Amino acid sequence: MKPSSDARWDQSLALIRKNVTEQIYNTWFKPIVFEQFDEAQKMILVQVPSPFVYEYLEENFVDLLSKVLHRCFGQGIGLKYRVVTDKEHNLSQDIEADPTDVEQQQKPRTKGNQSPSILDAAQPQQIDSQLNPHLTFNNYIEGDSNKLPRSVGMSIAEHPNTMQFNPMFIYGPSGCGKTHLINAIGVKTTQIYPQKRVLYVSARLFQVQYTNAVLQNAVNDFIAFYQTIDMLIVDDIQEWVSATKTQETFFHIFNHLFRNGKRIILASDRPPVDLKGMPDRLLTRFSCGLIAELEKPNTQLCIDILENKIRRDGLRIPRDVIQLISETANGSVRDLQGVINSLMAYSIVYNSEIDMRLAERVIKRAVKIDDHPLTIDDILDKVCSHYNVTPEQVNSKSRKRDYVLARQVSMYLAQKYTKMPASRIGKLVGNRDHSTVIHSCTQVEKRLVTDKMFSAEVSSIENSFKLKG
């Protein structure tokens, strides 16, 4: 008498368990739910909790599955996955795969009135895009340094369903307008296609979300959510250098979105070739669309940006002051905005006209004019001086409150003012790992929003950098 289908599936799992580690078994095979075996068609139907689980199994364990199913069920057995991401609403997608064939092809099917894809079924659910509505193409001034990326970005926003220039990889130095441009693409897309699921996320926030998902045993849910996005915009991806687990997870999300014709837009402070610590398989994907460089704006573009802002804010600033600011802002849009905001504040507080004398005074305090980049030692020195602690105390294992605060602020300022990855910052500040750096930066950013006194302290330290040298 033949064993039942359920018994043969249990035998299959037992064999698999003997051939993989306990962690691999619990993560990838235990969540599989056996539904049925159609003996006439030699087809096994199983449930998996996300497309990611299916993709991972097919990429990494197809040979093992083939041998085990052959042994327990017989030759020529096919395997069909039903991706069930929401059991309550029965959102599912059937995918057939022949485990004897290493080169797999997905074959989505529909049942009754069900949508042809789980991604389509999820479309009505609106999400918070996390976009800044003030960063648009209307106030993103075109110049020689950004003409190509701006033009391509506008085209992508107007025609997001085309696969040309996918992914779009934008890189350039701090302050050149990367964040503004990728936000503008997202904002324009949502205006033209309000049904599109567009999401902007910083690389650091993505990493924090992933870490939390791991701690809560909800990685499949995390990945399933990201695989429903129509346009995924990720800022500062250089933050993932050496973050192996985050890289691996994003690799599978990227593959899924790309294969399903979804838009991916990435921003970094350096081109893919300089992202040391990123695996080759990610770098090749980053490079397969369009790599667009954003250069620092030249003096003329700085003038155009300032004049646009002055018109919008209703300010009156003499032409010679505008010229001075443009020439001394080091090609940084952030510095331009910082100087204008400071001029406004000084003008209001002291009830004075904005003239060259005031501009020179503000620029001295707001713009770092020297060409020597900040180092970790510079940052530690200024932070320790402010909090009256020593670098040795900051780098110690002590959890004393003053030491922890100085340590967290040092990590936050290091990630803001240097191009070092989190893993390197952690090594140089207290010999911590990258997750500690990410946690510290998140804590500081939260406190900056709610604690005005703390915000003033950090600003004071930053001003000391600008006066350096």
C-alpha positions as CSV (number, residue, x, y, z in Angstrom):
1,M,0.0,0.0,0.0
2,K,1.4,3.4,-1.1
3,P,2.0,6.0,1.6
4,S,-0.4,9.0,1.5
5,S,0.6,12.2,-0.2
6,D,0.9,13.9,3.1
7,A,3.2,11.1,4.4
8,R,5.4,11.4,1.3
9,W,5.6,15.1,1.7
10,D,6.7,14.6,5.4
11,Q,9.3,12.1,4.1
12,S,10.5,14.8,1.7
13,L,10.9,17.4,4.4
14,A,12.7,14.9,6.6
15,L,15.2,14.2,3.8
16,I,15.7,17.9,3.2
17,R,16.2,18.5,6.9
18,K,19.1,16.0,6.9
19,N,20.8,17.9,4.0
20,V,20.6,21.5,5.2
21,T,21.4,23.4,8.4
22,E,18.6,23.8,11.0
23,Q,18.5,27.6,10.4
24,I,18.1,27.1,6.6
25,Y,15.4,24.5,7.1
26,N,13.4,26.7,9.6
27,T,13.8,29.8,7.4
28,W,13.0,28.4,3.9
29,F,11.4,25.0,4.2
30,K,9.4,25.1,7.4
31,P,7.0,27.9,6.1
32,I,6.0,25.7,3.1
33,V,2.5,24.4,3.4
34,F,1.7,21.2,1.4
35,E,-1.8,21.5,-0.3
36,Q,-2.2,18.5,-2.6
37,F,-0.6,16.0,-5.0
38,D,-2.3,15.5,-8.4
39,E,-1.1,12.0,-9.3
40,A,-2.6,12.0,-12.8
41,Q,-0.7,15.2,-13.7
42,K,2.2,14.4,-11.4
43,M,2.0,17.9,-9.9
44,I,2.6,18.9,-6.3
45,L,0.9,22.1,-5.1
46,V,2.4,23.9,-2.1
47,Q,1.9,27.3,-0.4
48,V,4.7,29.8,0.3
49,P,4.3,33.1,2.2
50,S,5.9,35.4,-0.3
51,P,7.4,35.5,-3.9
52,F,10.8,35.9,-2.2
53,V,10.6,32.5,-0.7
54,Y,9.7,31.0,-4.0
55,E,12.6,32.8,-5.8
56,Y,15.1,31.9,-3.1
57,L,14.1,28.2,-3.2
58,E,14.4,28.1,-7.0
59,E,17.7,29.9,-7.0
60,N,19.4,28.0,-4.3
61,F,17.7,24.6,-3.7
62,V,16.4,23.5,-7.1
63,D,18.7,20.5,-7.2
64,L,17.9,19.3,-3.7
65,L,14.2,19.6,-4.4
66,S,14.5,17.7,-7.6
67,K,16.3,14.8,-6.0
68,V,14.1,14.6,-2.9
69,L,10.8,14.8,-4.8
70,H,12.1,12.2,-7.3
71,R,12.9,9.9,-4.5
72,C,9.6,10.3,-2.5
73,F,7.1,10.9,-5.3
74,G,8.6,9.3,-8.4
75,Q,10.0,10.6,-11.7
76,G,8.8,13.6,-13.7
77,I,7.2,15.3,-10.7
78,G,6.3,19.0,-11.2
79,L,6.1,21.5,-8.4
80,K,3.6,24.4,-8.3
81,Y,3.9,27.2,-5.8
82,R,0.9,29.2,-4.5
83,V,2.2,32.5,-3.1
84,V,-0.3,33.4,-0.3
85,T,0.7,36.8,1.1
86,D,-2.7,37.5,2.8
87,K,-4.6,34.5,3.9
88,E,-7.5,36.5,5.3
89,H,-8.3,38.0,1.9
90,N,-7.0,35.0,-0.1
91,L,-4.5,37.0,-2.1
92,S,-2.5,34.4,-4.0
93,Q,-0.5,33.7,-7.1
94,D,0.2,30.3,-8.6
95,I,3.6,29.6,-10.0
96,E,4.5,26.3,-11.7
97,A,8.1,25.0,-11.7
98,D,9.5,21.7,-12.8
99,P,12.2,20.9,-10.2
100,T,14.1,18.7,-12.6
101,D,14.8,21.7,-14.8
102,V,17.3,24.1,-13.3
103,E,16.4,26.9,-15.7
104,Q,13.0,27.9,-14.3
105,Q,10.2,30.1,-15.8
106,Q,7.4,31.7,-13.9
107,K,3.9,31.0,-15.1
108,P,1.3,33.1,-13.3
109,R,-2.3,31.8,-13.6
110,T,-5.7,33.2,-12.8
111,K,-8.5,31.6,-11.0
112,G,-12.1,32.9,-11.3
113,N,-12.2,36.7,-10.9
114,Q,-8.7,36.8,-9.3
115,S,-6.3,39.3,-10.7
116,P,-3.5,37.9,-12.9
117,S,-0.9,39.0,-10.3
118,I,-0.7,39.4,-6.6
119,L,1.0,42.7,-7.3
120,D,-2.1,43.9,-9.2
121,A,-4.4,42.6,-6.4
122,A,-2.6,44.8,-3.9
123,Q,-2.7,48.0,-6.0
124,P,-5.8,49.6,-4.4
125,Q,-4.0,49.8,-1.1
126,Q,-2.5,53.3,-0.8
127,I,0.9,53.8,0.8
128,D,2.7,56.9,2.2
129,S,5.3,57.6,-0.5
130,Q,7.6,59.3,1.9
131,L,8.3,61.9,-0.8
132,N,8.9,65.6,0.0
133,P,6.2,67.4,-1.9
134,H,8.4,70.6,-2.0
135,L,11.2,69.0,-4.0
136,T,9.7,69.1,-7.5
137,F,10.9,69.7,-11.1
138,N,9.4,73.2,-10.9
139,N,12.1,74.3,-8.4
140,Y,14.9,72.1,-9.7
141,I,16.8,74.6,-11.9
142,E,18.4,73.2,-15.0
143,G,22.1,73.8,-15.7
144,D,25.1,72.2,-17.5
145,S,25.8,70.0,-14.4
146,N,22.4,68.4,-14.3
147,K,20.9,68.7,-17.8
148,L,21.1,65.0,-18.7
149,P,19.9,63.5,-15.4
150,R,17.1,66.1,-15.1
151,S,15.9,65.3,-18.7
152,V,16.0,61.5,-18.2
153,G,14.3,61.8,-14.8
154,M,11.5,63.8,-16.3
155,S,11.0,61.2,-19.1
156,I,10.9,58.4,-16.5
157,A,8.3,60.3,-14.5
158,E,6.1,60.8,-17.6
159,H,6.6,57.2,-18.9
160,P,7.3,55.0,-15.9
161,N,6.1,51.8,-17.7
162,T,8.9,51.8,-20.2
163,M,12.0,49.7,-19.3
164,Q,14.4,52.2,-20.9
165,F,17.0,53.5,-18.4
166,N,16.0,51.0,-15.7
167,P,17.4,51.2,-13.1
168,M,18.5,54.9,-13.1
169,F,21.6,55.3,-11.0
170,I,22.4,58.9,-10.0
171,Y,25.6,59.8,-8.3
172,G,27.4,62.9,-7.3
173,P,29.0,64.7,-4.3
174,S,27.1,65.9,-1.3
175,G,24.9,69.0,-1.9
176,C,24.7,68.6,-5.7
177,G,20.9,68.0,-5.8
178,K,20.6,64.2,-5.9
179,T,17.9,64.0,-3.2
180,H,15.9,66.8,-4.9
181,L,16.0,65.1,-8.3
182,I,14.9,61.7,-7.2
183,N,12.1,63.2,-5.1
184,A,11.1,65.3,-8.1
185,I,10.8,62.1,-10.2
186,G,8.6,60.4,-7.6
187,V,6.4,63.5,-7.1
188,K,5.9,64.0,-10.8
189,T,5.0,60.3,-11.2
190,T,2.4,60.4,-8.4
191,Q,0.9,63.5,-10.0
192,I,0.5,61.9,-13.4
193,Y,-0.2,58.3,-12.2
194,P,-1.9,58.5,-8.8
195,Q,-2.6,54.8,-8.8
196,K,1.1,54.0,-8.9
197,R,2.7,52.8,-5.6
198,V,5.8,55.0,-5.4
199,L,8.1,54.8,-2.4
200,Y,11.1,56.9,-1.4
201,V,13.3,55.5,1.3
202,S,16.9,56.2,2.5
203,A,19.3,53.3,2.5
204,R,19.7,53.7,6.3
205,L,16.0,53.5,6.9
206,F,15.7,50.5,4.7
207,Q,18.4,48.8,6.8
208,V,16.7,49.7,10.0
209,Q,13.4,48.3,8.7
210,Y,15.2,45.1,7.7
211,T,16.9,44.8,11.0
212,N,13.6,45.2,12.8
213,A,12.0,42.7,10.6
214,V,14.7,40.1,11.4
215,L,14.2,40.8,15.2
216,Q,10.4,40.4,14.8
217,N,10.7,37.3,12.6
218,A,8.9,39.2,9.8
219,V,11.4,39.2,7.0
220,N,9.0,37.6,4.5
221,D,6.4,40.3,5.2
222,F,9.1,43.0,4.8
223,I,10.2,41.6,1.4
224,A,6.6,41.0,0.3
225,F,5.7,44.7,0.9
226,Y,8.7,46.0,-1.1
227,Q,7.9,43.7,-3.9
228,T,4.5,45.4,-4.4
229,I,6.1,48.8,-5.2
230,D,5.8,50.2,-8.7
231,M,8.6,52.8,-8.4
232,L,11.2,52.2,-5.6
233,I,13.5,55.2,-5.0
234,V,16.5,54.5,-2.7
235,D,18.8,57.3,-1.5
236,D,22.4,57.1,-0.3
237,I,22.9,53.4,-1.1
238,Q,26.6,53.8,-0.3
239,E,25.4,53.2,3.3
240,W,25.0,49.5,2.4
241,V,28.7,49.0,1.8
242,S,29.7,45.9,3.8
243,A,26.1,45.4,5.1
244,T,25.9,41.9,3.7
245,K,22.5,40.8,4.8
246,T,20.8,44.0,3.7
247,Q,22.6,43.7,0.3
248,E,21.3,40.1,-0.1
249,T,17.8,41.1,0.7
250,F,17.8,44.1,-1.6
251,F,19.2,41.9,-4.4
252,H,16.1,39.7,-4.3
253,I,13.8,42.7,-4.1
254,F,15.6,44.3,-7.0
255,N,15.4,41.1,-9.1
256,H,11.6,40.8,-8.5
257,L,10.8,44.4,-9.3
258,F,13.1,44.5,-12.4
259,R,11.7,41.2,-13.8
260,N,8.1,42.5,-13.3
261,G,8.8,45.8,-15.2
262,K,8.8,48.0,-12.1
263,R,10.9,51.2,-11.8
264,I,14.1,51.4,-9.7
265,I,15.9,54.7,-9.0
266,L,19.1,54.8,-6.9
267,A,21.2,57.6,-5.6
268,S,24.8,57.5,-4.3
269,D,27.7,59.7,-3.6
270,R,29.9,57.6,-5.9
271,P,29.5,55.5,-9.1
272,P,28.9,51.7,-8.9
273,V,32.5,51.0,-9.7
274,D,33.6,52.8,-6.5
275,L,31.2,51.0,-4.2
276,K,33.8,48.8,-2.7
277,G,32.2,46.1,-0.4
278,M,29.2,45.6,-2.7
279,P,28.8,42.2,-4.3
280,D,29.5,42.0,-8.1
281,R,26.0,40.7,-8.8
282,L,24.5,43.9,-7.3
283,L,26.9,46.2,-9.0
284,T,26.1,44.6,-12.4
285,R,22.4,45.3,-11.8
286,F,23.1,48.9,-10.7
287,S,25.0,49.4,-14.0
288,C,22.6,47.8,-16.4
289,G,20.3,50.8,-16.9
290,L,21.6,54.4,-16.9
291,I,24.4,55.8,-14.8
292,A,24.0,59.5,-14.6
293,E,26.5,61.9,-12.9
294,L,25.3,65.0,-11.1
295,E,28.2,67.5,-10.9
296,K,28.5,70.4,-8.4
297,P,26.6,73.4,-9.9
298,N,28.9,76.0,-11.4
299,T,28.7,79.7,-10.4
300,Q,26.1,80.5,-13.0
301,L,23.8,77.7,-11.9
302,C,24.3,78.8,-8.3
303,I,23.2,82.3,-9.3
304,D,20.1,80.9,-11.1
305,I,19.2,78.7,-8.1
306,L,19.5,81.7,-5.7
307,E,17.5,84.0,-7.9
308,N,14.7,81.5,-8.2
309,K,14.6,81.0,-4.5
310,I,14.7,84.8,-3.9
311,R,11.8,85.3,-6.2
312,R,9.7,82.5,-4.6
313,D,10.4,83.8,-1.1
314,G,9.8,87.4,-2.0
315,L,13.3,88.6,-0.9
316,R,15.4,91.5,-2.0
317,I,19.1,90.7,-2.2
318,P,21.6,92.9,-4.2
319,R,23.2,91.3,-7.3
320,D,26.7,91.6,-5.8
321,V,25.6,89.7,-2.7
322,I,24.2,86.9,-4.9
323,Q,27.5,86.8,-6.8
324,L,29.5,86.5,-3.6
325,I,27.4,83.7,-2.2
326,S,27.5,81.8,-5.5
327,E,31.3,82.0,-5.7
328,T,31.9,81.0,-2.1
329,A,29.3,78.2,-1.6
330,N,31.7,75.5,-3.0
331,G,29.1,74.3,-5.5
332,S,26.8,73.1,-2.7
333,V,23.0,73.7,-3.1
334,R,22.7,73.0,0.7
335,D,25.2,75.8,1.5
336,L,23.4,78.2,-0.8
337,Q,20.1,77.6,1.0
338,G,21.9,77.7,4.4
339,V,23.4,81.2,3.6
340,I,20.0,82.6,2.4
341,N,18.2,81.3,5.4
342,S,20.9,82.7,7.7
343,L,20.7,86.1,5.9
344,M,17.0,86.2,6.4
345,A,17.3,85.4,10.1
346,Y,20.0,88.0,10.7
347,S,18.1,90.6,8.7
348,I,14.9,90.1,10.7
349,V,16.6,89.9,14.2
350,Y,18.8,93.0,13.6
351,N,16.3,94.8,11.4
352,S,19.0,95.5,8.8
353,E,19.3,95.4,5.0
354,I,20.9,92.5,3.3
355,D,24.2,93.9,2.1
356,M,27.8,92.8,1.4
357,R,28.9,93.4,5.0
358,L,26.1,91.2,6.4
359,A,26.7,88.5,3.7
360,E,30.4,88.3,4.4
361,R,29.6,87.9,8.1
362,V,27.1,85.1,7.5
363,I,29.2,83.3,4.9
364,K,32.1,83.2,7.4
365,R,29.9,81.3,9.8
366,A,27.8,79.2,7.4
367,V,30.2,78.0,4.6
368,K,33.2,75.8,5.1
369,I,35.6,77.5,2.7
370,D,38.8,75.4,3.2
371,D,39.4,72.5,0.9
372,H,40.5,70.0,3.7
373,P,37.9,67.3,4.2
374,L,36.8,66.6,7.8
375,T,38.2,63.4,9.3
376,I,36.9,61.2,12.1
377,D,39.7,62.7,14.4
378,D,38.4,66.3,13.6
379,I,34.9,65.3,14.5
380,L,35.9,63.5,17.7
381,D,38.0,66.4,18.8
382,K,35.2,68.9,18.4
383,V,32.5,66.6,20.0
384,C,34.8,65.8,22.9
385,S,35.6,69.4,23.4
386,H,31.9,70.3,23.5
387,Y,30.9,67.6,25.9
388,N,34.1,67.9,28.0
389,V,35.1,64.2,27.6
390,T,38.1,62.6,26.0
391,P,38.4,60.4,22.9
392,E,39.5,57.5,25.1
393,Q,36.3,57.8,27.1
394,V,34.2,57.9,23.9
395,N,36.0,54.9,22.5
396,S,35.7,52.9,25.7
397,K,33.1,50.3,26.5
398,S,31.6,52.5,29.2
399,R,27.8,53.1,29.1
400,K,28.1,56.3,31.1
401,R,25.5,58.7,29.8
402,D,27.9,61.5,28.7
403,Y,30.2,59.1,26.9
404,V,27.3,57.4,25.1
405,L,25.9,60.8,24.0
406,A,29.3,62.0,22.7
407,R,29.7,58.6,20.9
408,Q,26.3,58.8,19.2
409,V,26.8,62.4,18.1
410,S,30.2,61.6,16.8
411,M,28.8,58.7,14.7
412,Y,26.0,60.9,13.4
413,L,28.3,63.7,12.3
414,A,30.8,61.2,10.8
415,Q,28.1,59.7,8.6
416,K,26.9,63.2,7.7
417,Y,30.3,64.8,6.9
418,T,32.5,61.9,5.7
419,K,32.0,59.4,2.9
420,M,32.8,56.5,5.2
421,P,30.4,53.5,5.3
422,A,28.8,52.7,8.7
423,S,31.0,49.7,9.3
424,R,34.2,51.9,9.0
425,I,32.7,54.7,11.2
426,G,31.9,52.0,13.9
427,K,35.4,50.7,13.7
428,L,36.9,54.2,14.3
429,V,34.4,55.3,16.9
430,G,34.4,52.9,19.8
431,N,35.2,49.8,17.7
432,R,31.4,49.1,17.3
433,D,29.7,47.4,14.4
434,H,27.6,49.0,11.7
435,S,24.3,48.3,13.3
436,T,25.4,50.4,16.4
437,V,26.2,53.3,14.0
438,I,22.8,53.0,12.3
439,H,21.0,52.9,15.7
440,S,23.0,55.9,17.0
441,C,22.3,58.0,13.9
442,T,18.6,57.2,14.2
443,Q,18.5,58.1,17.8
444,V,20.2,61.4,17.2
445,E,17.9,62.3,14.3
446,K,14.8,61.6,16.4
447,R,16.1,63.8,19.2
448,L,17.0,66.6,16.8
449,V,13.4,66.8,15.9
450,T,12.0,66.9,19.4
451,D,14.8,68.5,21.6
452,K,15.5,72.1,20.6
453,M,18.4,72.5,23.1
454,F,20.1,69.3,21.8
455,S,19.6,70.6,18.2
456,A,21.3,73.8,19.1
457,E,24.2,71.9,20.6
458,V,24.7,69.8,17.5
459,S,24.5,73.0,15.3
460,S,27.2,74.6,17.5
461,I,29.5,71.6,16.9
462,E,28.8,71.8,13.2
463,N,29.6,75.5,13.1
464,S,32.9,74.7,14.7
465,F,33.7,72.5,11.7
466,K,33.0,75.3,9.4
467,L,35.4,77.6,11.2
468,K,38.1,75.0,11.1
469,G,41.3,76.0,9.5
